[in-house]
Amino acid sequence: MSDPTSPRVRDLDIVVYGATGFVGVLVAGHLAAHAPAGTRIALAGRSAERLAAVRARLGVDWPVMVADAADAEAVERLAGAAHVVITTVGPYAKYGRALAHACAAAGTDYVDLTGEVLFARASADQNHELARSTGARIVHSCGFDSIPSDIGVHVLWERVRADDAGELTATTLVVTSAKGGFSGGTIDSMRHQLDVLRKDRSLRRLAASPYSLSPARAEEPDLGRQDDMVTLRGEQVDPSLRGSLGPFVMASYNTRVVRRSNALRGYAYGREFRYREAMSVGTSPLSPVLAAGLKAGLGALVVGLSLPPTRFVLDRILPKPGAGPGEKARREGHFTMDLFTRTSTGARYTARFRAQGDPGYAATAVMLGESALALVLNRAELPTTGGGVLTPATGIGDALVTRLRAAGVEISVRRLDP
């Protein structure tokens, strides 16, 4: 077993697995444009011919590695070849378990884009202690799910701590504005998870728990009901907000990632830390109706994907895996997320996470690529947690904040007047 204190000797710095897929190409393109000269990068996937075509399209001379997710030996070779493996191959519960485990065993850092709570839970159960022993940082959810949420709370906590303003209590992320397409890969992951949940009642209970990703659910504080499908008035979150808020589609996953960060940090955010996410639907007189309609629509989507007759129809309407918006749409997309918290001393703070580019594609490619670069190039700035199955905040932390700001992402915090 590897000694986590020993320097790792690898032929490569980064392997991009799934490099021929839609998002994989975008991630590889970001690295081709922004990785410092001398960064040793390889492209990996199932087809040598398609990998060579991506390499030619990017104008790079990176090596290619052929590996099928079902080929254990190929996956182990891939995991042992680099300091960091990026994987965009999902659904992760179907295609990602062997790779995450191989990276944990090899002492190789790993980043992905999962928004699948059952996969992340299984990975933590299988790989956390192994990764701690090898020093591998297995960091799930390094895209639009869940970096803005997790890093947003991270910078809030750091500012509150620096001001000696107490602990975080009620904290809400609000999607203030967003423009972009819905990822076909996300829809496919949702289908796969719903299929699993339909067959196993115990997994349904696990997925429904607000602490389903926490390392020790029995140690979590009893804070009562924590609903992911919220409808609120803006002033219920903070006096500065107006209009109505409806549920945010990824809240049921992001909130659990943030709670895992708090638990992994020994509840440093606070034992009374409550976290939720919502989406602004505007300030018009009809905004309460729009919020209620959004909640009903998201519920109907879940039910529709769970029932064979309606899934048959939805499968022909919803985006397909491996497809995505054109270059113009990716460039013109954007998102702004504002977080609000009140501390145990009564102080109010807000943080903003804003990026240009379609959230699920262009901005996600930046976040995932910079996560991998931070693990390779900014090791002295990484959190001192060591290895394990970690979150963006606990696994990469300030090193990622620094790199994202340099890449043009706004990450800011300010204290609000009483």
N, C-alpha and C positions, 0 to 999 in steps of 0.2 A: 504494500500500500504506500502511496506517495506521502512524503513529508511535506505538509503545507508550508513550512518555513523555508524549504529549499527552492532556489530559482528553477523554473521549468525551462527545459531546453526543447524547443519545437521548431520544425522546419518552416511553419507558417505562423503569422499573427492572427489572421481571421479567415475562416471559411464561411462563405455564404451558401447555405444549403437551401435548395428550392430556387436557385438562381435563374431558372428559365420560366418561373411563374410570373404573373403580373406584378405582384409586390416585390418578389425577389429581384426582378430586373431593376425596379426603381431603387431598391436598397443598394444593389451593386453599382448603379449609376451614381448614387450619392457618394459612395466610397471612391469611385473612380475620379470624381470631381474634387473631393475634399480631404481624402486621406493624405497625410504627408508623404512626400517622396520616400521610398524605401520601406513603406508598410507592405508586408508580405501577405498578399490576399489570394485566395483561390475560390473558384466557382465550383459548386457541387450540385449534383442532381442525378436523375436516372438516365439521361441521354447524353452521351459524349458529343453527338452531332449538334444537338440543340445548345449545349453549353458552349461549344466552339462558335456557334452563330451569335450568341450573346456577347462573348468575348470580342468578336470582330466588330459587332455593333458599338460596343463601348470604346473600342480602340485601345485595348490594354493587352498585355502579354502574360496575364495571370495563368497559372496552371489550372487544369480542370480535374475534378475527382468524380468518378461515377460511383454512386451509392444508392441503393434502393432501401426505403425505410424498413422493408421486410427482411433484408439481408443483414443478419446480426454481425457477421464478420466485417462487412463493408462499413457499417455504422460505427463499429469500434475503431476501425482504421481512421475514419473521418474524425472521430472524437480525439484520437491521440495525435493528430497531425498539427493542431493549432493551439494557440493560447485561448482563442475565443471561437465558438461556433455560433453563427446566426442561423436560425431556421425560420422559414416562412411557410413550412409545409404543414397544413392542417386539413381536416380537423385534428387537433393535437392528441385528443384521446385515442384516435385511430392510428395516427402516423408518428406521434411524437414521443411516446413513452420510452422506447428503446434508446433513442438518441439522448434524451435527458439523463437516463440512467448511465449510459456509456460515458457521458461527460462528467457526471458525478464521480464515477469510478476512476476516470483517468486524470482527475484534477484539472479539468478543462472548464473554463468559464463558458457560460451558455446564456443566450438571450433569445426570446421569441415574442410572438404577438398574441398569445392565447388570451381569450376572454371566456374560457371554459372552466367553470368552477370545479367540476368533477375531476378534470385532468389536473388542475393545479393542486387539488387536495390529494390526489393519488401520488403526484410527484413529491409533495412534501412528506407524505407517509413513507414512501419508498426511498427517497434520496437525501433527505435533510441530514441525517446523522452521517451517512456515507460522505456527502459533500463536505461536511464539517471536518471529517478526518483527512480528506485529501486536499482541502483548501479551495475546492471548486465553488465558484459563485454561480448558482443556478438561478437566473433572474428571469422570471416569467413576466409577461405583460408589458413589454417595452415599446408600445406604440400608443395610439390614441386611447387604447385600453392598455395600461391605466396610468401612463406617465403624468398627464396633467393633474389627475386626481391625487396621486401619491406624492409627486414632487411639489404640488401646490400646498398640500398640508405640511410637508416637510419644511418648506421655507417659512410658512406661517409659524410653525413650532420654533424654528431657529430664531426668528425675530422676537417672539414672545419671551423665549428663554433669555436672549441677550438683554431685553428690557427688564428682566426680572418681574414680569407682569403676571406670574402665576401659571396655571395650567390651562389647556384648551378645554372648553366645555362644548356647548352646542355649536357645531360647525357645519356649514352648508356650502356645497359647490353649486353654482348657478351657471348653466350654459347661456350666456348672455346673447351670443349671436353665433351662427354657424352656417356655412354654405358648403355642400359637398354631397357626393353620392354615398349610398349605403353599400358596404362591402359584400360582394358575393361570398367571400370566404367566411365572413361573420354569419351570414344566413346559413351556410352549410354547417358551420359549427353548432348553430342553434338547432338545426334539424337533428343532427347526430345526438346532441345532449337530450333533446326531448324524447327521442326514441329510447334512450337508455332509461330515462326517468319513468317512462310509461311502464316499463317492465319491472322496476324495482322500487318498492315503497320506501325502503330504508334510505335509498339514495335521494328520494324526493324529500325526506325529512332533513337529510344532510344539506342538500342544496338550498332549502328554505331557511336554514339557520343563518342569522346575521353574522355568526362567527364561524362559518363553515371552513374558512381558511386559517383560522387562528391555531397556533401550535398546541394550545391546551384549552379547549372550549370550556371545561369545568372551572377554569380560573378566571374567566371573563366576568366583569361586573354585571349585575342584574340591573339593566337600565330600562326594562320594560319593552314594550312593542317598538320595533324599529322598522318602519314601512318603507319599501323601496318605490312604491307607486304613489307618490305624494302629489297632492294638489294644494297649493298654498297661495296666500296673498304675499306679495313681495315684502311688505312691512313685517310679516311674521318672521322673516329671516333677518332683516336689518332695517332700521328706520329709513335708511337712504334708498331702499328699493321700492319701486312702484309696479303696478300691474299684477298679473297673475303668473303663477308658475305651475307647470305640469310635470309629469314624470319624465326622466331622462332614460333612454332605452338601455344604457349600459350601467345604470345605478346598481342593479342587483349584483353585478360583478365588481365594479370599482370600489364600492363601499367595503366589501370583504377584503380586498387587497389593502386598503388603508387601515382597516382594523388589524390585519396581520402585522403591518408595520408597527403599530402601537404596541402590540403584544411582544413582538421580537425585540423591541426597545425597552422591555420591562415596564410598559405602560407609562412611558415618559411623557406622552401627550397629555395624560391624565386618566385617572380611574373614572372620572365622570365625563369623559370624552364621548360625545354622540356625533355621528357623522351621517349625512344624507346628501343626495344629489337631486337637482331639479333643473327644469328647462324653462326659460322665459318664453311666454307666448304673447307678449305685448301688453300695452296699457289701454287698449280700447275697451269700451263698455262690454264688448263681447268676449273679452279675454277669459273670464271664468268659464264660459261655455267652451271655449277652445281648449282650456286646460282639461276639463272633464272629457271632452271628445278625444284628446290625445291619450288620456288614460284608458278610455274604452277601446280605442284603436289598437293600442299595444296589447291589451288583454285579448282582443279578437285575433291579433296576429299569432299569439302563442297558441290559442285554441285552434286556429285554422291550420297551423303547422302540425298539430297533434292528431288531427283527424284525417284519415286517408282521403275522403272525398274532397275536402277543401284543400288539403295539401296538393292534390293533383292539379288543382287550378292555380294555386299560389306558385308552385314550382315552375309554371310557365310564364309567370309575371315577374317574379323577384329576380334580382341579379344572380348570375351563375358564377360559381367559383372559377378563378383564373381570368375573369374579365374585369374591366374597369373603365373609368371615364377617359376621354381623350386628353391630350396634353394641355389644351386650352382650358378645359374644365378643371383639371388638376391644378393648374397655375392660378386660376381665379378663385378657387376655394379658400376658405379661411375658418377660423374659430376663435372665440374668446370665452374663457371660463373665469368667472370671478368667485372667489371663496370668501366667506364671511365667518368670523368666529367671535365669541365672547369668552373671556378668560375667567378664571376663578376669582380674580380681583375686580371684575367688572369692566375691564378694558375691552375695547372693540378694535379688531384688526381686519384688514382685507388684503387678499393677494390676487394677482392677475396672472393668468397663463394664456398668452395669445400667440398664434402662429399663422403664417400665410401658407396657403396650399390646402388642397382637399384633405380633410382630417384623416380619412381612412386610407389614403394612398400617399400623396406627396408629403404631408406633414409627418405621417407615420414612418415613411422611409427615412426622413431626417432623424426622428427620435430613435429608431432602431439602430441606424448606422452610427449615430453619435454615442449610443449606449455601448456598442462594441468597441469603438475607438477609445472611450473613457477607460474601459477595462484593460485595454492594451497599453495606452499611452499615459494615463493619469493615475497609476497605481498608488503613488504616494498620497493622493488626495482621497482615496476610497475610504469608506467607513471601516472602522477597526473591528467589525463583526467577524471577519474571517469568512470561511466558506459556509455553505448551507443553501437551502432553498429559500431564496430571499425575494424581496420586492425591489422595485427601482430605488426607493428611498433608502432602504437598509443595505442594499447591495452595491449601489453606485453613488447615490447621494449628491454631495456638493460637486464632485467631479463631473457629473452629468449636468448639473445646473450651469457650471462654467462653460461647458462645451455647447449647450443649447443656446445660451445667451450669445456666444460667439457666432453661432449659426443663424442668428437673427430672430430667435424666439424671445418674446417678452416674458420675463418672470420677475415680478415685482411684488413688494409688500409695503404697506403703510398702515400706520395707526390712525384710527378714526377718532374724531372728537367725541367726548362723552355724550 
